[in-house]
Amino acid sequence: MTPWYPSPMADGGYDITDHRDVDPRFGTLADVDALLDEAHGLGLRVVVDLVANHTSEEHPWFVAALAAGPGAAERGRYFFRDGRAEGSRPPNDWISAFGGPAWTRVTGPGGEPEQWYLHTFAPEQPDVDWSDPRVQQGYDDVVRFWLDRGVDGIRVDAAPAMAKAPGLPDAGHAPGARFDSHLWQDSPHWDVDEVHAILRRWRAISDGYPGDRAFVTEAVVHSAERLSRYVRPDEMHTTFNFDFLHAPWRADRLRQVIDATLAALGPVGAPPTWVLSSHDDPRHVTRYSREQPAGRGGAVSGPADLAVGLRRARAAALLLLALPGGAYLYQGEELGLPEVEDLPVEALQDPTWERSGHTVRGRDGCRVPLPWSGDAPPFGFTAPDARPWLPQPPGWAELTVERQSADPDSTLTLYRAALRLRRELPALAGEQFSWDDDGDGSVLAFTRGAGFGCLVNLGQRPLSLAGRGVVLLSSSPVTDELPTDTAVWLGRDPAT
Ligand code: TEU
């Protein structure tokens, strides 16, 4: 569940005014209780989002801090500092994830310019200062509130941002630098070691709860080794692994990421996890529809072939779901949804659009509400006469859950079959994993336990399937050959 808390919605709900309530647009706490009951009755577990790097500018803490003025104790929960150059320039060179400086200057009650405050994200999202005991205590209460209510897990938003180097020194960002946190090492505002004290604090709280509650951190950091620090035994249970998402559709790069992930997380005893899409990244059907760069993938421009993108996305799903550990699916990928790249600019909601001076459209294209049924928007997502918060393309009539449920070749049917097999096949439950040496750099081939193999052809030529086992599932039709951009799951006789 992305944030459902009361929010002015300056950043899709990641700007929170009360971490212990539900925004009336989404429902009530009683609805949460009903949802948890119903989910648990179905064997589903619910993970909520904990946004602890920042609050909304309308949070009572920040309202009080602004009102109290420079030097007041209320300001100590945030980072208020005097500017440089007689106050006219930001206190340091830190940058915001959404473009521009990470500082905004306050205007005093008489309209006079005053101190600056820090916001790693939008100006409506002031960063809290985790060295303040009132902040620590406040978030302890939030964590307890949701665990008491019965949630099964907590996603830790923007974890690497939560600690800052003492004295807030310059980061050395070049003018106009982008927020490329995976490139940063020894940054004073990202992945600072003190963040681990916060994670240990939360782990100690959750360990006191019955059942098996789990944290998952969101952390885009420099390396798999840095990532592994977030999941040491007394820290978080799991973490998203964005290197997998950011890898291009190339066998060499995917293999490197899989190896680096297993090598880094194994020693700390944390399960690997895999993710292809999220609410912050262009959908992978579209990412894979363009030429694949040798380095890190991303929102590459250039001509797109969505049929190729979908074919690769379906193969990627079988790869993801065959790997050991946890798999995260982002709503809509099971329908093969593409990124909506042509949302009208007046519909855009992401603060990135404004903050980048209308040069970066932002993340709305992966957040368009899902098509459930029917032939016209809103496709059963909401009442027929209501307008969803982002417009759905009329062409999504082809992609509704209703349509795809009835189609044996649909992407939804493929995901359902894969998830069913993933539960049923003993080989997929364990941790075993080994590469089969295929002698071809454009193929990913591995074994999970003796009876199960996965083969993905990322090359240009078809691959013979002779003698490789029985095809249990394939991402596109196969004969005795595995075509380009296709994956198969293979059952093998363990005796052979
Ligand atoms: O994202 C924070 C984050 O660490 C970034 O990688 C983020 O994906 C990137 O800066 C976006 O341009 C989290 C949430 O997932 C995101 O939706 C929120 O906007 C953000 O925190 C602020 O709460």
Residues whose N, C-alpha, C, O or C-beta is under 5 A from the ligand:
A	BS01	TEU	D11 Y14 A97 F121 D157 A158 V220 D280
